[in-house]
Amino acid sequence: MEAILYIGLAQAFFAGIIIVTRKPLTLANKILASWFLLISIEMALVLINANAVALYSLKILPFTYGPLLYLYALFITTEKPTFRAHHLLHFIPFIAFAILSLTLINKPVMRGTEGFLVADRFISVRIIYAVSFFISITTYSILTFIVIKKHQKHLKSLVSYTSGNITLQWLLGISITFYLGYVIMFIFGGIDILMNFMPFDPYEISFIGLTIFAYLFGIFGINQPVIFTDFLQSEPETSAPNQQKNNGYVRSGLGKKEALRIKEMLLKHMASEKPYLNRELSIIDLSGKLSIPRHFITEVINRYLHKNFYMFINEYRVNEVLQRIKDPANKDLTLLGIAYDSGFNSKSAFNNVFKKITGHPPSHFARNR
């Protein structure tokens, strides 16, 4: 276990250093670097406790892991993230247990699972600690899941393609794995408390998980670009009066006559210029070409075409594929090759959208070429 702690400590520390030296240093990356630093400190304290002197009776740093995971997800999926005072409220449990730990620093409050249910004067502290930690990990894992899913839904009003860098599917997978690792630790801990036959301290499972977590999160976190930078830098500086949030998009007070005019402009542009052939087309691209604020375009697509930007663009791509399939000049091209030429950026996106729009998989049409 000491070898794992040393490996995890080194990985977390150097991952934090690499991330904090990246440019630009975003708020999300500051949160991630802080998290790695706390993981390395936690592992260092465990090593010191085991080999030198007991520094504290309760392991309190894990109470920061859930909030930091949630804040990282929140800030990386926000166009203009700002750390505000109310974000500090997420760390109240950590602060409370830190104070409690200092008051009980020389007391035998907790020694792993050994004697957890012994009816001494600290049993209530142990139970409250364990329940609070489980609630913290569960709550923030759920909040992170919700934030990522909302982000993925929001992207469909901004871009016409899918990409691991922008959908944060990697973060969703790691956060689920992170939570399941702690659930397994709690299960083994409960078994050991009740039956006392585990050959190891179940808490050690968390260090194995954190070591793996630090490695994976470091790889993906270091390579994660700033999602909204390109959008915000290229967006025309236009605005709409009286903006109101409605059904996932901005209601701008756009009149029906103006909306129908924008709709006509948009459909003509799609037919004549075929911007959907650009595999990374975003609503900001259309906004710039048409000199129309993106929230106007979003509102028109949502209210008058009854779909989101993602499906609006990909319907054109599917129709382009169907037309090219019928063209004898393309008989030697593979269906995937035609899909790429029609604006799709991946096989999975093509298959999913094609079946959703036509009701049949692409292979159904390929057989009838």
C-alpha positions, 0 to 999 in steps of 0.5 A: 500500500505504501508503494501505491501511496507514493505513486499516487502522491507523485502522479497527483502532485505533478499533474497539478503542476502541469495543469497550473502551468498551462496557458490559459489558466482557466478557473476550471483548471485552477479547481482541478489543480487544487484537487490534485494538490489536496489528493497528494497532501492526503496521501502524504498525511497517510504516509506520515501517520503510518510511519511517523506521528499521528497528525489528525484523527479524522480524514477530512480532505475527502470532504473536498473531493465531491465539491471540487468535482462538481465545481470543475464540471460547472466551470468548464461547462459555463461560458463565462465562469466566475467563482462567487462567495456562495460557492464556498458554501459547498465546503461547509462540511469540510470546515465543520469536520476540520474544526472537529478534528482539531478539537479531537486531535489526540483522541482515538476517534477512529482507527479504520473500521476497527471498533467502529461500532464500539459504544464509546463516547465517540461512536456518534462522531464516527457514525455522523462522519461516515453518513456525512461523507457518503451523502457528500460523495453521492450528492456531488456525483449526482450534481456533476452528472446533472451538470454534464447532461445539461451541458450536452443538451445545451451544446445542441443549440450551439454546434452541429457535431459531437466531439469528446472534447466538447461533450465531456463524455470522459468526465462523465465516465470518470465521475461515475467510476469515482463514485462507484469506487467509494461505494465499493469502499463503503460496502467493504467497510460495512462488511468489515465493521459487521463481520470483521474478517477483511484482511485489509483496511477497506479505506485503502481501496480509496487510495487505489482508486485515487491513484487510478483517478489521478492518472486518468483525470490528469491525462484527460484534464491536461488535454481538455481544451477550453470549450467556449473560447472559440465561440466567444471570440468569434461571436459578433458583438450584437445583442437583443433587447429584453432577453428572457430565458424560455424552454432552453433558449433565449427569448429576445422579444423578436417579433413574428415578422422579423422572425419570419424574415430571418427564417427565410434568410436562414433557409436560403443560406442553407440551400445556396451556400450549404454551410452544413458541409462544414463538419464543425459548423457552429451557430456562431459561424451562421451568426457571423455569415448572416450578421444575425445574433445567435439568440435570434437564430436559436429562437427562430430554429426553436419556435418556427422550425421546432427543432434544435440547431444540432438536428436542424443542420444534421437533417440537411446532412442526411438529405445530402447523403441520400441525394449522393447515394442516388448519384451514379458518380458516387457508386464507388464511394463507401457510405461512410465516405459519403457521410464525411463528404456531407458534413458528418464528423464521425461514424457514430454521429452519422449512424445515430442521426441518420436512423433518428431522422429516416427511421432506418440505419444507413445500411438499409439504404446502402443495400438498395444503392 
